[in-house]
Amino acid sequence: MTIIISRSLIPSCCSTLASSSRLFTRSLASHAYMAPSPSPSSSSSPTSSLPIEATTTTPTDLTDEQRRLIDSIIRVDQAGELGANWIYRGQKWAMDVKGDKETAKQVEEMWENERHHLTILSHLQTQHRARPTMLYPLWQAMAFGLGASTGLLSKEAAMACTEAVETVIGEHYDDQLKALQPLLNPTDPSSPAPHPSLPLMADILKEFRDDELEHLDTAVEEGAQKAPGHSLLSAIIGVGCKVAIKVCEKV
């Protein structure tokens, strides 16, 4: 909540500039998996100095526990981004049905962001040979139903759904970053430097976490907390997201 309050105090013109700056900074990590830009400035991008191993190979010196951690992170996040894509798809469908073009446009912008996330996580899943969740069809159906039903209820209910989902996802990304710290900063000084894919993965998790917090802010600004039964709706959706995370860690 502190983040939401502090951002709301920024003048709109400064907020726009700050958002553009954050987008440029955050986009650099995930852009390591995208085709190089023809722009002259692309040569100075931090991703241009990454060794090719960062995006093409996976660590071979991990313990079984560390390998399970990497697999779990990628599997859960890929499933989560799939769910987010289908929630926004459902909300966009509902807004189109209702003729709410303004909200449909806002949802489309957030959905585009989630599509990018899913694309990058698919690259990570292939690179690190992580097993995807076996529950894709279930998450698709449930996520679309959640997005469509809250969207049909009202714009505020749709935004309350987004607020609840992004709150859980933001917290989960933070938990994953903490879990990665022993791999990124080993306490044994004789340990080799981490495989270059791991710092890149951490930067991507930070980027995506910040994107989700942007969506959270947007939802609150657009009336999420004015939705009828906001507290109950948020609690139910939040618990559902946490259960889905736990299931995807294993299945």
C-alpha positions as CSV (number, residue, x, y, z in Angstrom):
1,M,0.0,0.0,0.0
2,T,2.9,2.3,0.7
3,I,4.0,2.0,-3.0
4,I,0.5,2.9,-4.1
5,I,0.3,6.0,-1.9
6,S,3.7,7.3,-2.8
7,R,3.2,6.9,-6.5
8,S,-0.1,8.7,-6.3
9,L,1.7,11.8,-5.0
10,I,3.8,12.1,-8.2
11,P,2.4,14.8,-10.5
12,S,1.0,13.3,-13.7
13,C,3.6,14.8,-16.0
14,C,6.5,13.5,-13.8
15,S,4.7,10.2,-13.4
16,T,4.6,9.7,-17.2
17,L,8.3,10.4,-17.5
18,A,9.1,8.1,-14.6
19,S,7.0,5.3,-16.1
20,S,8.8,5.7,-19.4
21,S,12.2,5.6,-17.7
22,R,11.2,2.5,-15.6
23,L,9.9,0.8,-18.8
24,F,13.2,1.3,-20.6
25,T,15.2,0.1,-17.6
26,R,13.1,-2.9,-16.9
27,S,12.8,-3.9,-20.5
28,L,16.6,-4.4,-20.9
29,A,16.7,-7.7,-19.0
30,S,13.9,-9.5,-20.9
31,H,15.1,-8.1,-24.2
32,A,18.2,-10.4,-23.9
33,Y,15.8,-13.0,-25.3
34,M,14.6,-10.9,-28.2
35,A,16.0,-10.2,-31.6
36,P,18.5,-7.3,-31.5
37,S,17.0,-3.9,-32.3
38,P,18.3,-2.2,-35.5
39,S,18.5,1.0,-33.4
40,P,22.0,2.5,-33.1
41,S,21.5,2.7,-29.4
42,S,21.2,-1.1,-29.1
43,S,24.9,-1.5,-29.2
44,S,25.2,0.3,-25.8
45,S,22.5,-1.8,-24.2
46,P,23.6,-3.8,-21.1
47,T,22.3,-7.0,-22.6
48,S,24.7,-6.6,-25.5
49,S,27.6,-7.4,-23.2
50,L,26.0,-10.6,-21.8
51,P,27.9,-13.8,-22.7
52,I,25.9,-16.0,-25.1
53,E,25.7,-18.7,-22.3
54,A,23.3,-16.4,-20.4
55,T,20.5,-17.0,-22.8
56,T,21.4,-20.4,-24.3
57,T,22.7,-22.7,-21.6
58,T,21.7,-23.8,-18.1
59,P,24.0,-24.4,-15.0
60,T,25.4,-27.9,-14.8
61,D,26.9,-27.6,-11.3
62,L,23.7,-27.2,-9.3
63,T,22.7,-29.5,-6.5
64,D,19.5,-31.4,-6.8
65,E,17.8,-29.0,-4.4
66,Q,19.0,-26.0,-6.4
67,R,17.9,-27.5,-9.7
68,R,14.4,-28.1,-8.2
69,L,14.3,-24.5,-7.1
70,I,15.1,-23.2,-10.7
71,D,12.6,-25.7,-12.2
72,S,9.9,-24.6,-9.7
73,I,10.5,-20.9,-10.2
74,I,10.1,-21.2,-14.0
75,R,7.2,-23.6,-13.9
76,V,5.2,-21.5,-11.4
77,D,5.9,-18.2,-13.2
78,Q,5.1,-19.6,-16.6
79,A,1.8,-21.0,-15.3
80,G,1.1,-17.7,-13.5
81,E,1.7,-15.6,-16.6
82,L,-0.5,-18.0,-18.6
83,G,-3.2,-17.5,-16.0
84,A,-2.8,-13.7,-16.2
85,N,-3.0,-13.8,-20.0
86,W,-6.3,-15.6,-19.8
87,I,-7.7,-13.4,-17.0
88,Y,-7.1,-10.3,-19.1
89,R,-8.5,-12.1,-22.2
90,G,-11.6,-12.8,-20.2
91,Q,-11.8,-9.2,-19.0
92,K,-11.3,-7.8,-22.5
93,W,-14.0,-10.1,-23.8
94,A,-16.4,-8.9,-21.1
95,M,-15.6,-5.2,-21.7
96,D,-16.1,-5.7,-25.5
97,V,-19.5,-7.3,-24.8
98,K,-20.5,-4.4,-22.6
99,G,-19.2,-1.8,-25.1
100,D,-16.8,-0.3,-22.5
101,K,-14.1,0.7,-24.9
102,E,-12.1,2.8,-22.4
103,T,-11.7,-0.1,-20.0
104,A,-11.1,-2.6,-22.8
105,K,-8.2,-0.4,-23.9
106,Q,-6.7,-0.4,-20.4
107,V,-7.1,-4.1,-20.1
108,E,-5.5,-4.6,-23.5
109,E,-2.5,-2.6,-22.5
110,M,-1.9,-4.7,-19.4
111,W,-2.6,-7.9,-21.4
112,E,0.1,-7.0,-23.9
113,N,2.6,-6.7,-21.1
114,E,1.6,-10.2,-19.8
115,R,2.0,-11.6,-23.3
116,H,5.5,-10.4,-23.3
117,H,6.1,-12.0,-19.9
118,L,4.8,-15.4,-21.1
119,T,7.0,-15.3,-24.2
120,I,10.1,-14.7,-22.2
121,L,9.2,-17.4,-19.6
122,S,8.7,-19.8,-22.5
123,H,12.3,-19.1,-23.6
124,L,13.5,-19.7,-20.0
125,Q,11.5,-22.9,-19.8
126,T,13.2,-24.2,-23.0
127,Q,16.7,-23.0,-22.0
128,H,16.7,-24.5,-18.5
129,R,14.7,-27.6,-19.6
130,A,12.2,-27.0,-16.8
131,R,9.1,-29.1,-16.8
132,P,5.9,-27.0,-17.5
133,T,2.9,-27.5,-15.3
134,M,0.6,-30.3,-16.4
135,L,-2.5,-28.2,-15.5
136,Y,-2.4,-25.7,-18.4
137,P,-5.9,-26.5,-19.7
138,L,-7.4,-26.1,-16.1
139,W,-5.6,-22.8,-15.5
140,Q,-6.8,-21.5,-18.9
141,A,-10.4,-22.3,-18.2
142,M,-10.4,-21.0,-14.6
143,A,-8.5,-17.8,-15.4
144,F,-10.8,-16.9,-18.4
145,G,-13.8,-17.6,-16.2
146,L,-12.5,-15.4,-13.4
147,G,-11.6,-12.5,-15.8
148,A,-14.9,-12.8,-17.7
149,S,-17.1,-13.0,-14.6
150,T,-15.5,-10.1,-12.8
151,G,-15.5,-8.1,-16.0
152,L,-19.3,-8.7,-16.5
153,L,-20.0,-7.7,-12.9
154,S,-18.5,-4.2,-13.3
155,K,-15.3,-2.4,-14.2
156,E,-14.6,-2.0,-10.5
157,A,-14.9,-5.8,-9.9
158,A,-12.5,-6.4,-12.8
159,M,-10.0,-4.0,-11.3
160,A,-10.4,-5.6,-7.9
161,C,-9.6,-9.0,-9.5
162,T,-6.5,-7.4,-11.0
163,E,-5.5,-5.8,-7.7
164,A,-5.8,-9.1,-5.8
165,V,-4.0,-11.2,-8.4
166,E,-1.1,-8.7,-8.9
167,T,-0.7,-8.3,-5.1
168,V,-0.1,-12.1,-4.7
169,I,2.1,-12.3,-7.8
170,G,4.2,-9.3,-6.7
171,E,4.8,-10.9,-3.3
172,H,5.6,-14.2,-4.9
173,Y,8.3,-12.7,-7.2
174,D,9.9,-11.1,-4.1
175,D,9.9,-14.5,-2.4
176,Q,11.6,-16.1,-5.4
177,L,14.3,-13.4,-5.5
178,K,15.1,-14.1,-1.9
179,A,15.3,-17.8,-2.6
180,L,17.8,-17.2,-5.4
181,Q,20.1,-15.1,-3.3
182,P,22.3,-18.1,-2.1
183,L,22.9,-19.0,-5.8
184,L,23.7,-15.4,-6.8
185,N,25.8,-14.6,-3.7
186,P,27.4,-17.8,-2.3
187,T,28.8,-17.4,1.2
188,D,31.8,-19.6,0.4
189,P,34.5,-17.3,-1.2
190,S,36.0,-20.2,-3.0
191,S,32.7,-20.9,-4.9
192,P,32.8,-20.1,-8.6
193,A,30.8,-17.2,-10.0
194,P,27.2,-18.0,-10.7
195,H,26.3,-19.2,-14.1
196,P,25.5,-16.0,-16.2
197,S,21.9,-17.2,-16.8
198,L,21.1,-16.8,-13.0
199,P,21.7,-13.1,-12.6
200,L,19.8,-12.5,-15.8
201,M,16.9,-14.6,-14.5
202,A,16.9,-12.5,-11.3
203,D,16.8,-9.3,-13.3
204,I,13.9,-10.6,-15.3
205,L,12.0,-11.5,-12.1
206,K,12.6,-8.0,-10.8
207,E,11.4,-6.5,-14.1
208,F,8.2,-8.6,-14.2
209,R,7.6,-7.9,-10.5
210,D,7.7,-4.2,-11.2
211,D,5.4,-4.6,-14.2
212,E,2.9,-6.4,-12.0
213,L,3.1,-3.6,-9.4
214,E,2.3,-1.1,-12.2
215,H,-0.8,-3.1,-13.0
216,L,-1.7,-3.1,-9.3
217,D,-1.4,0.7,-9.2
218,T,-3.6,1.0,-12.3
219,A,-6.3,-1.2,-10.8
220,V,-6.4,0.8,-7.6
221,E,-6.5,4.1,-9.6
222,E,-9.3,2.8,-11.7
223,G,-11.6,2.0,-8.7
224,A,-10.7,-1.5,-7.6
225,Q,-11.4,-0.7,-3.9
226,K,-14.9,0.6,-4.8
227,A,-16.1,-2.8,-6.0
228,P,-19.0,-4.2,-4.0
229,G,-17.7,-6.8,-1.6
230,H,-14.2,-5.7,-2.3
231,S,-12.6,-7.3,0.8
232,L,-14.4,-10.6,0.3
233,L,-13.6,-10.7,-3.4
234,S,-10.0,-9.9,-2.9
235,A,-9.6,-12.5,-0.1
236,I,-11.2,-15.3,-2.2
237,I,-9.1,-14.4,-5.3
238,G,-5.9,-14.0,-3.2
239,V,-6.4,-17.4,-1.6
240,G,-7.1,-19.0,-5.0
241,C,-3.8,-17.6,-6.4
242,K,-1.8,-18.9,-3.5
243,V,-3.3,-22.3,-3.8
244,A,-2.5,-22.3,-7.5
245,I,1.1,-21.4,-6.8
246,K,1.5,-24.2,-4.4
247,V,0.0,-26.7,-6.8
248,C,2.2,-25.6,-9.7
249,E,5.3,-25.9,-7.6
250,K,4.7,-29.6,-7.6
251,V,2.5,-30.4,-10.6
